[in-house]
């Protein structure tokens, strides 16, 4: 594989977008529009993390070949990031659906299930970008709320990647990916 300096990215900025679960990726990955909406301010310091849980691996063998085959459980993927805005959207993603019937109040009722959405992430390095599309994620709290007098209030969330039948788990968008141009 040849070296390609243009395929190296330092994602100094980015945007996280959400839409209804199963929503198709934005037609223009550099400018997602309705029904895609930006999630709000996210942490620059903590960034975004894509994690994989490989599951268990087991080596099966015979008397003649003790390491004949490896059997591996399917991998599961998640994307974690921190939200900074104190608004209904952030609180719903962290706590689950809440009581929003009273102006100025988000009531946490303790029974909020994770919220399912489609996710699109733009990772930006000047004029270069990469996009990550996930048709279905389940979003909920990932850790404790960080209340620090020297930093923004932070709500860490985890977007667990869920399978959509007949679809890729996720898709990456950037120049040079996929089939070469005809």
N, C-alpha and C positions, 0 to 999 in steps of 0.2 A: 504494500500500500504506500503510495507516495506521500511525502509531507505536503500538507495543505495549510498554510498559515491563515487563510481565510476561514477555515473550519474551526478555529480556536476562539473561544468566547470567554470574556470576563463579564458576567452579568452584573454590571454595576447598578442597573435599575431594572425594573420589571413591573408587571401588572398581573393581578390575579382576577379572573373573570368567572362568573357563575351564570348558568342558565338552567332551565328545567331539565330533569334527568332524561338522557337519550337525545338531547338536542344535537343536531349536526354541528360540526366544527364551523367557526366563522368563515365565510367565503374569503375574506381578506384577513389573514392571521396578523397583519401589522395594524389592523384597525377593526377590532371586533365591535359590532354594533348590535342593536336590539335584535333578538332577545337577550343577548349577552350584556351583563352589567358588571362593572368593576366592583370588587368586594370592599374596597375602601383602602385606607392606609394599612400597609403591612410592614413588618420589621425589616429594616435594611441590615442591621447588625446581625440578627439571627438568620436572615435569609430564608431560604426554602430548602427543605430536605426531602429527598426521594429515598424511601427505605424499602428494603426487600427482606421478607422473611422466607427463606428458602424452604423451610419445612425440613422434615427428617429425611436422611439419606440412609439407605441400607444396601450393603454389598451382599449379593447372593452368589453362592458358589457350589461347586460339586466336589467330590473327592479328587477328581483329576485336575480341577482348576478352581481353587478356593476364592478367586476374585473374578468370576465369570461375567457378572452383570451388576450394574448399579441400578437400584430402584429409588426414585426420588419423588417425594410429595410435591405437588404443584406449589410454585412460589406465590406469595401474596405481596401486594405493593401498597404503599401509602405515601402521601405527600403531606408534610407538616409545615406550618407557617404560623406566624403570630399576627393577630389583628390588633390594631390600636384604637380604632374609633369606638366610642361608646354610643351605639345606636341599636335600633331594633334588629338589624341584620346581623351585626357582630354578636349580640347577646343570644339570638336564636341559634346561630351556628355553634356557639360555645355551650349554652345551657339546654338547647332544644326549644321547641315552640313554647312561648310564654303568654301571659295575660297582658295584652296591650290595649285593653278597653279604657283605661284611664289616661288622659293626656299627661305626658311627662313621666310615666311609670312603665317599666317593663317588669312584670311579675313572674318570678321564677317559681314554677309550680312543682318541680321535682319529678315530673313524669314525662318530660320532653324526650322523645326518641331522637336519634341522630337524624339530620336533615339530608335528604338525597338531592343531588344536583349533578349537572354536567360541569366540568372544570376546564378552563383554558388558561394557560400561563404563558405570558410573554417574557422572555429573558432578553434584555437589551444591552448591547455593548456598542455604543455610538450608533453607527449606521448598520451594524450587524445585529441579527436577531435569531433566536430559536424559539419555537413555540411547542408547547406540550398540551395535547388535547386528551381528556379522559371523558368518555361519554356518560359514566355513572360512578359517582363517589358517595359515600356516606360520611357526613362531616359531623364531628362532635369534639368535645374538649379533649385535650391531649395531656395537659399538665395543670399545675396551679396557676391562677392569675397572678401576674407579677405586679406588685404595687411598690414602686421604687421612686423615692423623691427626686432622683437624678435622671430618670428615664421615663419614657412614655408608658402609660398603663398598657399591659400586654395580656391578650387572651390567646393562649396557644391552642390551635386546633389541628386535628388530624383528619385528612380526607382519605378514607380507606377506599382503595380502588375495588369496584365491584364489576363482575362480568355482565356484559350484555350479550345475549345469545346471538351468534352470527356476526359479532363485531370484534374488532381488536380491543384489547384491554386499554391501550393508550396508543397515541400516534404522535410522532415528533415531526415538526415542520422546520425546514431550513433549506437554503439553496444547496444543491448537490445530493440531497437524500433521494431515495427511491430510484426508479428506473431513469437511465440517462435520457435527455431530451431527444426526440426523434429527428 
